[in-house]
Amino acid sequence: MPISPSMFDLLQPPEAAFTLDDEAASQGPGVTSATDAGALDAYSRVVTEAVERVGPSVVRIDVMRAGRNAGAGSGVIVSSDGLVMTNSHVVQGAKVVSLTTLEGRELQARVLGDDPDTDLALLRVEADVSLPAAKLGDSAKLKRGQIAIAIGNPLGFDATVTAGVISALGRSLQSRTGRMIEDVVQTDAALNPGNSGGPLVSSAGEVVGINTAVIMGAQGICFAVAANTANFVAGEIARHGRVRRAYIGVGAASTEIPRRIALRLGIDQATGARLIAIDQAGPAAHAGLLTGDIVIALDGKPVTSVGALLRALDAGAINRTVSVDFLRRSEQKRVWIGPVERKAA
């Protein structure tokens, strides 16, 4: 039935209540309201400002072997005097690599050290230069759903920007050495070959991760090594040329502690690290640990997972006697153990 002028007057809201949102809605689907447009503009500004801040610090990395280009990836300058972070797998086996900055400047860099266990490497530009450096943020403050921006050189397309969100936190990802990389950041910001080693950036323009991997065949499941891990690895390589870790000679898996046992023993944690393999020549075997034991603390620090056990076995535990609290057949026990330095992967 046609709407008469008088009927239209009854349907139309008072002039004071008629908003741009109402006008956009009345025009049908596909018309963006002023509020939505403002939100999109704000999102665009956040992304572009973050890219303007970090973009000049992102470099293309070309690896040369026997005079030939043996691969390419991305990196991010983390100090103005020429320290650059990237992935271990990008520079694997190389001593010197070629860098290209956003403005097209070509530089040579040497590999100070790499850590296959976290898929990270640290480079030093071989020139007296002052370069735009990005700031490593605190990845412990990340929240799911916040904006994530990836900058890199995928498939040869230099200075490419993709954006998404932080999809999940605290993921574990198996490195090429077989060791688990802990506290990995998951994002749906698109990554492709060539993005490896580039930064994952927050809306504040801080590097919160080093992009490292995608699940082939999946859509929007990409991973970055957390910035706090990168900060630790960079410091270790800068000081020692490698990442030092303690070794006690065990293989472990995260496991639940039976609730009745936890209640009876007064243990205030629900999980631990069950030992599934023992190196009979290692410190753990010498201390009397056995497969099936559930480690719940090391040096007084709670061990709630295999990741927590690995983190506790840092350089500070090397050549120092530490306590290991564990469960064996429903009983809580303690041994003292002397971790040694873990051999390079």
JOPEMO-V452705 format. One record per residue. N is the residue number from 1. RES is the residue in one small letter. PSI is psi in degrees with one decimal (* if undefined). OMEGA is omega as a letter, one per 20 degrees, with the letter a starting at -180 (999 if undefined). D_FIRST is the distance of its C-alpha to the first C-alpha in Angstrom with 2 decimals. Layout:
BEGIN
{{N	RES	PSI	OMEGA	D_FIRST} {N	RES	PSI	OMEGA	D_FIRST}}
END
This chain:
BEGIN
{{1	m	130.3	r	0.00} {2	p	147.0	r	3.83} {3	i	121.5	r	6.46} {4	s	161.2	r	9.13} {5	p	-39.3	a	12.74} {6	s	-37.7	r	13.61} {7	m	-38.5	r	11.06} {8	f	-37.2	r	12.33} {9	d	-36.3	a	15.77} {10	l	-34.3	a	15.41} {11	l	-29.0	a	14.40} {12	q	132.7	r	17.12} {13	p	161.0	r	20.61} {14	p	151.7	a	23.53} {15	e	-37.2	a	25.23} {16	a	-27.0	a	28.29} {17	a	-4.5	a	26.49} {18	f	115.1	a	24.63} {19	t	169.9	r	26.81} {20	l	-33.2	r	27.29} {21	d	-42.3	r	26.44} {22	d	-39.2	a	22.99} {23	e	-43.2	a	22.60} {24	a	-40.5	a	23.79} {25	a	-36.5	a	21.53} {26	s	-19.0	a	18.43} {27	q	-2.6	r	19.63} {28	g	175.7	a	19.43} {29	p	153.1	r	22.39} {30	g	-9.7	r	25.58} {31	v	120.8	a	25.74} {32	t	130.9	r	28.73} {33	s	164.3	r	28.69} {34	a	-36.2	r	31.61} {35	t	-45.9	r	33.10} {36	d	-41.3	r	33.09} {37	a	-39.7	r	34.46} {38	g	-39.8	r	37.16} {39	a	-42.2	r	38.09} {40	l	-39.8	r	38.37} {41	d	-41.3	r	40.48} {42	a	-42.4	r	42.69} {43	y	-44.9	a	43.16} {44	s	-41.4	r	44.10} {45	r	-41.1	r	46.59} {46	v	-46.9	a	48.18} {47	v	-48.0	a	48.69} {48	t	-38.1	r	49.96} {49	e	-38.8	r	52.32} {50	a	-41.4	r	53.75} {51	v	-40.5	r	54.26} {52	e	-31.3	a	55.92} {53	r	-41.8	a	58.24} {54	v	-28.3	a	59.27} {55	g	-45.6	a	58.68} {56	p	-14.9	a	62.01} {57	s	-5.5	a	63.86} {58	v	133.7	a	62.61} {59	v	154.5	r	64.98} {60	r	137.1	r	65.10} {61	i	124.2	r	68.04} {62	d	126.6	a	69.89} {63	v	125.4	a	72.61} {64	m	133.8	r	75.54} {65	r	129.5	a	78.03} {66	a	38.9	r	80.86} {67	g	4.9	a	79.39} {68	r	150.8	r	76.06} {69	n	117.1	a	72.65} {70	a	12.7	r	72.32} {71	g	164.8	a	68.88} {72	a	155.4	r	66.58} {73	g	-158.8	a	64.61} {74	s	164.5	r	63.64} {75	g	169.2	r	65.38} {76	v	131.5	r	64.99} {77	i	125.4	a	67.63} {78	v	-3.0	r	68.42} {79	s	143.9	a	71.31} {80	s	-19.3	r	72.00} {81	d	7.8	r	75.46} {82	g	22.8	r	74.03} {83	l	132.5	a	73.21} {84	v	133.5	r	70.37} {85	m	144.5	r	68.70} {86	t	-170.0	r	67.37} {87	n	147.5	r	67.36} {88	s	-41.4	a	70.62} {89	h	-16.5	r	69.37} {90	v	-39.3	a	68.63} {91	v	14.7	a	72.29} {92	q	125.6	r	74.01} {93	g	-5.2	a	77.60} {94	a	148.1	r	77.42} {95	k	-35.5	r	79.78} {96	v	139.4	r	78.33} {97	v	164.9	r	74.80} {98	s	133.5	r	73.13} {99	l	144.1	r	70.38} {100	t	124.3	a	67.98} {101	t	173.2	a	66.24} {102	l	-35.7	a	62.83} {103	e	4.6	r	64.58} {104	g	7.4	a	66.48} {105	r	132.4	a	69.80} {106	e	132.2	a	71.86} {107	l	151.8	r	74.05} {108	q	143.0	r	76.34} {109	a	147.3	r	76.23} {110	r	153.4	a	78.40} {111	v	110.7	r	77.27} {112	l	-34.6	r	78.77} {113	g	158.3	r	77.81} {114	d	158.8	a	75.09} {115	d	90.5	a	74.09} {116	p	-25.2	a	72.73} {117	d	-24.9	r	72.11} {118	t	3.0	a	69.26} {119	d	42.8	r	68.61} {120	l	151.5	r	69.45} {121	a	154.2	r	71.95} {122	l	129.6	a	73.29} {123	l	157.6	r	74.36} {124	r	122.5	r	76.47} {125	v	130.5	a	76.09} {126	e	62.3	r	79.54} {127	a	153.4	r	79.54} {128	d	93.0	a	80.02} {129	v	163.6	r	76.44} {130	s	116.1	a	73.92} {131	l	153.0	r	70.54} {132	p	120.0	a	67.11} {133	a	142.0	r	66.97} {134	a	155.5	r	64.01} {135	k	132.2	r	64.23} {136	l	122.5	a	64.28} {137	g	-180.0	r	62.00} {138	d	101.4	a	62.37} {139	s	-15.0	r	60.51} {140	a	-17.0	a	61.10} {141	k	0.9	a	58.43} {142	l	151.6	r	55.66} {143	k	145.3	r	52.56} {144	r	138.0	r	50.12} {145	g	-15.1	a	46.94} {146	q	158.6	a	48.51} {147	i	137.5	r	48.32} {148	a	133.3	a	50.90} {149	i	126.2	r	51.77} {150	a	134.5	r	54.06} {151	i	131.8	a	56.08} {152	g	-159.8	a	58.34} {153	n	65.4	a	59.18} {154	p	132.5	r	57.48} {155	l	32.1	r	58.57} {156	g	-1.5	r	60.26} {157	f	95.6	a	57.24} {158	d	150.3	r	58.93} {159	a	43.6	r	57.40} {160	t	137.8	r	54.21} {161	v	131.4	r	51.97} {162	t	153.7	a	49.66} {163	a	150.6	r	47.94} {164	g	-139.4	a	46.71} {165	v	167.0	r	47.66} {166	i	114.9	a	50.62} {167	s	-37.2	a	49.69} {168	a	159.6	a	52.69} {169	l	159.7	r	56.12} {170	g	22.4	r	59.52} {171	r	159.6	r	59.25} {172	s	139.3	a	62.46} {173	l	130.4	a	63.01} {174	q	127.1	r	66.03} {175	s	175.6	a	68.07} {176	r	-17.3	r	70.01} {177	t	-8.7	a	73.11} {178	g	-16.3	r	71.50} {179	r	146.1	a	71.46} {180	m	130.6	r	68.16} {181	i	119.8	a	66.66} {182	e	161.2	r	65.46} {183	d	43.3	r	62.69} {184	v	143.5	a	60.67} {185	v	128.6	r	57.30} {186	q	137.4	a	54.35} {187	t	159.1	r	51.61} {188	d	8.3	r	48.72} {189	a	123.3	a	49.64} {190	a	130.8	r	50.32} {191	l	146.7	r	54.03} {192	n	166.5	r	55.77} {193	p	130.3	a	59.43} {194	g	-24.6	r	60.87} {195	n	-20.4	a	59.01} {196	s	129.7	r	61.89} {197	g	-11.7	r	63.80} {198	g	168.8	a	61.16} {199	p	146.3	r	59.76} {200	l	125.1	a	56.80} {201	v	141.5	r	55.82} {202	s	171.6	r	54.14} {203	s	-18.3	r	51.76} {204	a	0.1	r	54.89} {205	g	28.5	r	56.51} {206	e	146.2	r	59.08} {207	v	117.7	a	60.16} {208	v	-2.5	r	59.31} {209	g	160.7	r	60.26} {210	i	114.0	a	61.93} {211	n	134.4	a	59.69} {212	t	-32.1	a	61.50} {213	a	156.8	r	59.61} {214	v	159.2	r	56.52} {215	i	112.4	a	55.94} {216	m	134.3	r	55.83} {217	g	-14.0	r	52.80} {218	a	164.8	r	50.86} {219	q	118.5	r	47.94} {220	g	28.8	r	48.35} {221	i	97.5	a	51.49} {222	c	159.1	a	54.11} {223	f	149.7	r	57.10} {224	a	140.9	r	59.24} {225	v	129.5	a	62.59} {226	a	146.3	a	62.18} {227	a	-34.1	r	63.56} {228	n	-36.4	r	65.93} {229	t	-43.7	r	67.49} {230	a	-39.8	r	67.74} {231	n	-43.9	r	69.42} {232	f	-47.1	a	71.98} {233	v	-42.8	r	72.71} {234	a	-42.2	r	73.12} {235	g	-41.7	r	75.58} {236	e	-45.1	a	77.61} {237	i	-41.0	r	77.84} {238	a	-37.1	a	78.74} {239	r	-37.4	a	81.55} {240	h	-7.8	a	82.82} {241	g	0.8	a	81.46} {242	r	169.2	r	79.80} {243	v	117.2	a	77.91} {244	r	134.3	r	80.45} {245	r	150.8	r	79.54} {246	a	153.9	a	81.61} {247	y	130.1	r	82.38} {248	i	-5.8	r	83.40} {249	g	47.3	r	83.06} {250	v	155.1	r	80.21} {251	g	140.4	a	77.01} {252	a	164.0	r	74.38} {253	a	143.1	r	70.90} {254	s	141.3	a	68.67} {255	t	157.4	r	68.84} {256	e	145.3	r	67.91} {257	i	124.9	r	70.66} {258	p	132.0	a	70.71} {259	r	-39.1	a	69.50} {260	r	-34.2	r	72.43} {261	i	-42.6	r	74.86} {262	a	-42.4	r	73.12} {263	l	-42.9	a	73.20} {264	r	-36.1	a	76.85} {265	l	-4.8	a	78.02} {266	g	34.5	a	75.87} {267	i	124.4	a	74.18} {268	d	47.9	r	71.16} {269	q	150.8	a	69.36} {270	a	-12.4	a	67.52} {271	t	162.8	r	68.39} {272	g	-164.5	a	71.35} {273	a	110.7	a	72.76} {274	r	131.2	r	74.49} {275	l	122.6	a	77.36} {276	i	-9.4	r	77.00} {277	a	144.3	a	79.81} {278	i	126.7	r	83.05} {279	d	112.2	a	85.24} {280	q	-13.2	r	88.67} {281	a	3.2	a	90.28} {282	g	171.7	a	87.84} {283	p	-36.4	a	88.06} {284	a	-43.9	r	85.79} {285	a	-40.9	r	88.10} {286	h	-29.3	r	91.15} {287	a	-9.6	r	89.61} {288	g	9.1	r	89.06} {289	l	147.5	a	85.29} {290	l	156.7	r	84.18} {291	t	142.2	a	81.12} {292	g	-21.8	r	78.84} {293	d	143.0	r	79.58} {294	i	110.8	r	76.50} {295	v	128.5	a	77.00} {296	i	-12.1	r	75.41} {297	a	147.4	r	77.06} {298	l	122.9	a	79.09} {299	d	35.4	r	81.25} {300	g	-3.4	a	79.56} {301	k	132.0	a	76.02} {302	p	138.3	r	73.55} {303	v	105.4	a	72.80} {304	t	-3.2	a	69.43} {305	s	170.6	r	68.85} {306	v	-33.1	r	70.65} {307	g	-41.3	r	69.03} {308	a	-36.0	r	70.53} {309	l	-43.6	r	73.91} {310	l	-40.7	a	73.73} {311	r	-34.7	r	72.83} {312	a	-25.6	r	75.75} {313	l	60.4	r	78.09} {314	d	-174.0	a	77.96} {315	a	-27.6	a	80.89} {316	g	-17.5	a	82.02} {317	a	-7.2	a	83.04} {318	i	132.1	r	85.33} {319	n	33.9	r	88.99} {320	r	139.8	r	88.33} {321	t	125.8	a	88.75} {322	v	156.5	r	85.51} {323	s	145.2	r	84.66} {324	v	116.1	r	82.41} {325	d	133.8	a	81.02} {326	f	163.8	r	79.90} {327	l	135.9	r	79.34} {328	r	116.0	r	81.53} {329	r	54.0	r	81.25} {330	s	6.8	r	79.65} {331	e	143.7	r	82.21} {332	q	132.3	a	81.80} {333	k	167.6	r	84.44} {334	r	137.4	r	85.35} {335	v	164.8	r	87.32} {336	w	137.6	a	88.36} {337	i	149.5	a	87.68} {338	g	88.5	r	88.61} {339	p	146.2	r	85.79} {340	v	172.1	r	86.95} {341	e	132.4	r	85.14} {342	r	137.2	r	82.81} {343	k	151.7	a	83.73} {344	a	145.8	r	81.38} {345	a	*	999	78.76}}
END
